[in-house]
């Protein structure tokens, strides 16, 4: 229902009819009476679902049964407290046009699952997400977002921030468009930085803009579609600025940024020339000073990292490593063959909203989180076996201990260098890590190029103060283009969001689906299926122990699990169990993967006397929509020799 539109029409009519004769003042009651006469208020009241406050003790819903029960009611909305002494930017997305890739898509039938578009926004530490809409040539986005302009800074409690002050706030609104297909797979469609300050010079403080979204990666010059956006300042500005003032400000900022970037580029070229003069072979080392983001913009690598505090969502550095490792891994898509690696370092918002990314995205996020936990962390650029380029994270302890963190698995390795000058009888440490060479290391403030005779990791000495081993870049130069608060082209980092998944519900859903899949698979083989619920329940402690071990490297509780299984499996019976770990929640895909393992197939297709099957699923949720899914299949049967 277009409530706003209808109310406006009625009010305009009422004011025409009743104000014309004797210019009297209309009161609110008169207007409400007019709306009531036309039945609009009744319509609206019917449509409204009253939302109870989260903190109220008496919930209107029926008391829940003691088992875990899923509320199919819409989630309880928190009321937004609009503080009348604060400035807000009301951003409305009023539909999209010319998404030509979806020109041929048929209208989705009611109830049919179809691909959807979702918009994710970030502005000054606030994040928003639109309702998913079906993919179409003209997607039906209708969402409004209330962005607080001075969320943390510039908030003189007593003083409303005026237009001139707001003109100095150069943070853009970062808009990311995500497509989710019918299997729940996400793709990054577009990433756009919206310059919102044009509204400061608009008549009535309202402006409508058509934003052309461009593609990502190899398609960063191709138009994806157009979004119609309406911006409104709330409360209205007492005096707006003139367009000349805002345009001059934008031009000055662009000029300043361009000059800083030019100076940094000149410095980087000079640094690289000096680095090559140390040894000509340095030109084949992986020294990465710039990297392209999803829009094809070259940014200094140091700008992809910033100390990131996870609030209360992550408690320890190892838990942070576990969280980063359960975000999906996907190499940047490349059109056509050739095996070349398409480079695309994503901005953090695009990585988090897509919920998957390349190894560089994982390493940058892990490094940022470890810096937030107060460690001295760096991203290392180098190669793995067969010369495949790779990035990982390294932390330097105060006692000189060097630890490598693999961001894709969460594994940690202590680095002990081999001394090539030692006599052959001296026993050398055997490296367990998969890394072969290292070209450079960097974080948000420092950049070092490796200038040791060999770039092999195993002989590398991480004495960063020794300039004959590591050539540093000037901290001032890095700060000029990478530090937050500079008018650089680097987007500020969004905060992490808590998971919206209900772990128990998700675990139950996958388990029910797996039981159906196993039963169908056995039926095709001519086998009947009898489930043992007690045995299924006994598998829970093992799954919890596996996840604990992944997070903390400590294994616990195995004795109790083994004891319980021994008691549940009678004499003369055999027990087999097969645990497996996924980072997605698609039961059919997980089951297909499990069947590829001969151990799992042996359990699922088990033949014998008194066969009882068990399956247990445990979903562990992490910030954003990341999750670790543990599945265990088991069977017990009488051993007939």
ZIURGI-V606794 format. One record per helix or strand. SS is the DSSP state (H for helix, E for strand). FROM is the first residue (numbers start at 0). LEN is the number of residues. If there is no record, write none. Layout:
ss: {SS,SS}
from: {FROM,FROM}
len: {LEN,LEN}
This chain:
ss: {H,H,H,E,H,E,E,E,E,H,E,E,H,H,E,H,E,H,H,E,E,H,H,E,H,E,H,E,H,E,E,E,E,E,E,H,E,H,H,E,H,H,H,E,H,H,E,E}
from: {2,27,39,87,99,115,125,132,141,162,172,185,195,202,205,216,222,242,279,289,297,300,316,327,347,355,358,375,384,388,401,411,436,446,455,456,469,474,502,530,532,539,557,572,586,597,608,626}
len: {18,10,8,10,3,8,4,2,7,5,8,9,6,3,9,3,12,36,5,3,3,4,10,2,7,2,14,8,3,8,4,4,6,4,1,3,3,8,22,1,6,13,11,10,9,7,13,12}
